[in-house]
Amino acid sequence: RTTLGSERMGHPMPSVRHGKSSAVTALSLIGPALLIVGTAALSSCRLDNLERKLSPPYAEFLSEVRYIVTGEERKIFLELPEDDKAAFIDEFWKRRDPDPDTEQNEFKIEYEDRLQKAGNLFHGEGRPGWQTERGRIFVLFGPPQERLTYPMNASGNCREIWYYGNFPVVFVDEHCSGQFTLTAINLEHLQELNIAQGHF
């Protein structure tokens, strides 16, 4: 009789029933994973819808703290009734106050100062300066110790290199149009400066 490849090797071919069993097993494993992914996507979509419905002052708050708000804080804020949002904002800043015994919240003052300065420095990219790549780094890590700018090179790129100590952060504007993007870089060495970690 004609033998199939697996039979020649001494391994009987699996039966169709076994194949069905494997498929069922695979589906039983994949099903919950798909459910988790789908649930997460629906939750994210729901929160995005809630954010779009925020009144202007609360939308502005959430936008401005985007670099330091946690995912859980964002979720809680969006799900709160409108009347409770102001109290949340007060508590949000209190949790980050490095010295609650003083009248001023040094963290809040520093963060808002960086937002304003980034807005003034990097306003030419068609969005608020603090929302740009350079603005984000400025807000999170503060002003660099040294900022070097390079005009168009042979490849047609413009660059900026910021130094925090000896660590360079490089931005590239591919067409010298004023649209700078952060190049792929590991910022772990700057975490001690990261305002999102409570440092400044």
Salt bridges, closest charged atoms under 4 A:
GLU7 OE1 - ARG1 NH1 3.77
ASP48 OD1 - ARG74 NH2 3.08
GLU51 OE1 - ARG74 NH2 2.66
GLU73 OE2 - ARG95 NH2 2.82
GLU73 OE1 - ARG96 NH2 2.78
GLU79 OE2 - ARG46 NH2 2.64
GLU79 OE1 - LYS75 NZ 3.21
GLU110 OE2 - ARG114 NE 2.80
GLU112 OE2 - LYS108 NZ 2.98
ASP113 OD2 - LYS117 NZ 3.13
GLU125 OE1 - ARG127 NH2 3.78
GLU125 OE2 - ARG134 NH2 3.07
GLU133 OE1 - ARG136 NH2 3.61
GLU160 OE2 - ARG134 NH1 2.80
GLU160 OE2 - ARG147 NH2 2.97
